[in-house]
Amino acid sequence: MKRFCLAAAILLIFSAYANADVTYTIKKGDTLSGVSKKFKVSAKEIRSLNHLKKSSKLKIGQTLIVKKTGPKTYTVRKGDSINRIAKKFNIDVEELKDINLLDSDSLKPGQKLLLEAEPEIETAAINLEDEIKSISESEEIAQMNAKDRLILFANKFINIPYKFGGNSIMGIDCSAYVQKVYSLIGITIPRSARLQFKEGEIVDRDSLSIGDLVFFRTYASFPSHVGIYMGNDLFIHASSKGKKVSIDSLKTPYYFKRFIGGKRFIIDNAEIEITKQLHEG
């Protein structure tokens, strides 16, 4: 436990450095074109990061953000709409709403929106894989039932960074997370939430049991988010909003509205092996 807490602390330190913006202070003779070539980014991106118009002139001493090393954000201005912002940054409207857990299209001036997921954090300090391997081989684990083992491993990933499309402890998405946790108790399920939803035994909200997978429709019309039910209306998942593996409630309006059902892969603690060709998604 101490080793995991130390790793989490180190991760936060690396994260702080990783999220520092790269800036440049304008000097005499500088042009936007010259700055863009210097930092190998487009002039359009620099204008976007600094809310500059094409007609804007650079001033000596002016500090520009030239690179965002953390997740990109946008501050809502008067007259902005969710559709206009999505179009401006070439993002699907529903995905933009999902990243920011928005239930409506309503925005307020000054509101900050995330435009992308947290970038992958490179650090060899996390020894979680070694810890899990050690636990997996212990006699204590061998004596636990499938559901208890599943929840134990699920909790071991708490605070691991979220990364869209990620599949490692450096960054993992929702479907890769549940796939990984289930694999640790010997159950193989597909890679994507969409394919996972096609497997297992159908379970409605009132019949959910610990270890069931819970599915949601978020940025797409098909099942696009998944977590593991923990009992008492709580579920654990790799959250795009929280940027980490965390625990939330099914009663939260955002998730309550988007819940589409559960699937069961463990019946009376008897493990069901589901062998499928895995797909990315």
C-alpha positions in Angstrom: 0.0 0.0 0.0 2.8 2.4 0.9 4.6 1.6 -2.4 1.4 2.5 -4.3 0.9 5.7 -2.4 4.5 6.7 -3.1 4.0 5.9 -6.8 0.8 8.1 -6.9 2.7 11.0 -5.3 5.5 10.7 -7.9 2.9 10.6 -10.6 1.3 13.8 -9.4 4.8 15.5 -9.5 5.4 14.4 -13.0 1.9 15.4 -14.0 2.5 19.0 -12.7 5.6 19.3 -14.9 3.9 17.7 -17.8 1.0 20.2 -17.7 3.2 23.3 -17.8 2.6 25.3 -21.0 5.5 26.2 -23.3 5.6 30.0 -23.7 7.7 32.5 -25.7 8.2 36.2 -25.1 8.2 38.4 -28.2 11.4 40.2 -29.0 12.2 43.0 -31.5 11.9 41.7 -35.1 9.8 38.6 -34.2 6.9 37.6 -36.5 4.2 35.0 -35.9 5.5 33.1 -38.9 9.0 33.1 -37.4 7.8 32.0 -33.9 5.7 29.1 -35.5 8.8 27.9 -37.4 11.0 28.1 -34.3 8.6 25.9 -32.3 7.4 23.7 -35.2 3.8 24.6 -34.7 1.4 26.3 -37.1 0.7 30.0 -36.9 -3.0 29.1 -36.8 -2.5 27.0 -33.6 -0.6 29.8 -31.9 -3.4 32.3 -32.8 -6.0 29.8 -31.4 -4.0 29.2 -28.1 -3.8 32.9 -27.5 -7.1 34.0 -29.0 -5.4 36.2 -31.6 -7.1 37.5 -34.7 -5.3 37.4 -38.1 -5.0 41.2 -37.9 -3.5 41.1 -34.4 0.0 42.6 -34.2 2.7 41.2 -31.9 4.2 43.5 -29.2 7.7 43.4 -27.8 7.5 41.7 -24.3 4.2 39.9 -25.2 4.1 36.3 -23.9 2.6 33.7 -26.2 1.6 30.2 -25.4 3.2 28.2 -28.2 2.5 24.7 -27.0 0.0 23.0 -24.6 1.6 20.1 -23.0 -1.5 19.3 -20.8 -5.0 18.8 -22.1 -6.1 21.7 -24.3 -8.8 24.0 -22.9 -11.1 26.7 -24.3 -12.7 29.5 -22.4 -16.2 30.2 -23.5 -16.9 33.7 -24.8 -20.1 35.6 -25.2 -22.0 34.3 -28.2 -20.3 31.0 -28.3 -22.3 27.8 -28.7 -21.3 24.1 -28.2 -21.7 23.5 -31.9 -19.5 26.5 -32.9 -16.7 25.5 -30.5 -16.8 21.8 -31.7 -16.6 22.9 -35.3 -13.7 25.3 -34.6 -11.6 22.6 -33.0 -12.8 19.8 -35.3 -14.4 17.8 -32.4 -17.6 15.8 -32.5 -20.3 17.7 -30.5 -21.3 14.7 -28.4 -17.7 13.8 -27.7 -17.0 17.4 -26.5 -20.1 17.2 -24.2 -19.0 13.8 -22.9 -15.4 15.0 -22.1 -16.9 17.8 -20.0 -19.9 15.8 -18.6 -22.4 18.3 -20.1 -26.1 17.3 -20.0 -27.2 20.2 -22.2 -25.9 22.6 -24.9 -26.0 25.5 -22.5 -22.7 27.4 -21.9 -21.7 30.4 -19.8 -19.1 33.0 -20.7 -15.9 32.3 -18.7 -16.6 28.5 -18.5 -13.6 26.4 -19.3 -14.0 23.4 -21.6 -11.6 20.5 -22.0 -10.9 19.9 -25.7 -8.9 16.6 -25.3 -8.0 13.9 -22.9 -5.0 14.1 -20.5 -1.8 13.2 -22.4 0.1 10.0 -21.5 2.5 10.6 -18.6 5.8 8.8 -19.1 7.3 7.6 -15.8 8.8 4.3 -14.8 8.1 5.1 -11.1 4.8 3.2 -11.0 5.3 -0.4 -9.9 1.7 -1.3 -10.0 2.2 -4.2 -12.4 4.7 -5.8 -10.2 2.4 -5.3 -7.2 -0.5 -6.9 -9.0 1.6 -9.8 -10.1 2.7 -10.4 -6.6 -0.8 -10.3 -5.2 -2.1 -12.6 -8.0 0.4 -15.3 -6.9 -0.5 -15.1 -3.2 -2.4 -17.9 -1.4 -4.8 -15.3 0.0 -6.0 -14.4 -3.4 -6.4 -18.1 -4.4 -8.9 -18.5 -1.5 -11.1 -15.5 -2.5 -14.1 -15.9 -4.7 -14.2 -14.3 -8.2 -16.2 -11.2 -7.3 -14.0 -10.3 -4.4 -10.9 -10.8 -6.5 -12.3 -8.6 -9.2 -13.1 -5.7 -6.9 -9.7 -6.0 -5.2 -7.9 -5.7 -8.6 -10.3 -3.0 -9.8 -9.4 -0.8 -6.8 -5.7 -1.3 -7.4 -6.1 0.9 -10.5 -7.6 3.9 -8.6 -6.0 7.2 -9.8 -4.3 5.6 -12.8 -4.4 8.3 -15.5 -7.2 8.2 -18.2 -6.1 8.2 -21.8 -8.4 7.8 -24.8 -7.4 4.7 -26.6 -4.8 3.9 -23.8 -4.2 0.4 -22.7 -1.5 0.6 -19.9 -1.0 2.0 -16.4 0.5 5.1 -18.0 -2.9 5.8 -19.4 -6.0 3.7 -20.0 -9.5 4.1 -21.3 -12.8 2.7 -19.9 -13.1 -0.5 -22.0 -9.3 -1.4 -21.7 -9.6 -0.9 -18.0 -12.5 -3.4 -17.5 -10.9 -5.8 -19.9 -7.6 -5.6 -17.9 -9.3 -6.1 -14.5 -11.4 -9.1 -15.8 -8.3 -10.7 -17.3 -6.6 -10.7 -13.9 -9.3 -13.1 -12.7 -9.0 -15.2 -15.8 -12.0 -13.9 -17.8 -11.4 -12.7 -21.3 -13.7 -10.1 -22.8 -13.6 -8.0 -25.9 -11.6 -4.7 -26.1 -14.3 -2.2 -26.9 -17.4 -1.2 -24.9 -19.5 -1.8 -28.0 -18.4 -5.4 -28.3 -18.4 -6.0 -24.5 -22.1 -5.0 -24.5 -22.8 -7.9 -26.9 -21.5 -10.5 -24.5 -22.6 -11.8 -21.0 -26.0 -12.1 -19.4 -28.3 -9.1 -19.6 -28.9 -7.3 -16.3 -31.3 -4.4 -15.6 -30.6 -1.6 -13.2 -32.6 -3.1 -10.3 -30.8 -6.5 -10.5 -27.2 -5.3 -10.7 -24.7 -7.4 -8.7 -21.1 -6.7 -7.6 -18.8 -7.3 -10.6 -21.4 -6.7 -13.3 -20.4 -4.3 -16.1 -22.5 -1.2 -16.5 -22.8 0.5 -19.8 -23.6 4.1 -21.0 -24.3 5.9 -24.2 -22.2 9.0 -24.1 -20.6 10.6 -27.2 -22.0 7.9 -29.6 -25.3 6.2 -30.3 -23.8 2.8 -29.4 -22.5 1.8 -26.0 -19.4 4.0 -25.6 -18.6 3.9 -21.9 -18.3 1.1 -19.4 -17.5 0.5 -15.7 -17.6 -2.2 -13.0 -20.5 -2.2 -10.5 -19.4 -2.2 -6.9 -22.8 -2.3 -5.1 -24.8 0.5 -3.5 -25.2 2.3 -6.8 -21.5 2.8 -7.1 -19.3 1.9 -10.0 -15.6 2.2 -10.8 -14.3 3.2 -14.2 -11.6 5.0 -16.2 -13.3 8.5 -16.3 -12.6 10.9 -19.2 -13.9 13.8 -17.1 -11.9 12.9 -13.9 -8.9 12.0 -16.0 -8.2 8.9 -13.9 -9.7 5.7 -12.7 -12.3 6.7 -10.1 -15.6 5.7 -8.4 -18.9 7.4 -9.2 -22.6 6.9 -8.5 -25.1 5.6 -11.0 -27.5 8.2 -9.4 -25.3 11.1 -10.7 -27.6 12.8 -13.3 -25.1 12.5 -16.1 -24.7 8.7 -15.7 -28.3 8.1 -14.7 -29.6 9.6 -17.9 -27.1 7.7 -20.1 -27.3 4.3 -18.4 -28.4 1.6 -20.9 -27.9 -1.6 -19.0 -25.6 -4.1 -17.4 -23.9 -7.4 -18.4 -22.9 -10.2 -16.1 -19.9 -12.4 -16.6 -19.7 -13.9 -13.1 -22.8 -16.0 -12.0 -22.8 -17.1 -8.4 -19.0 -16.6 -8.3 -18.6 -19.2 -11.1 -16.4 -17.6 -13.8 -17.5 -17.7 -17.4 -14.8 -17.7 -20.0 -15.7 -15.5 -23.0 -13.2 -16.0 -25.8 -13.5 -13.5 -28.5 -11.2 -11.9 -31.1 -10.2 -8.6 -29.5 -10.8 -5.4 -31.3 -9.5 -1.9 -30.7 -12.1 0.7 -29.8 
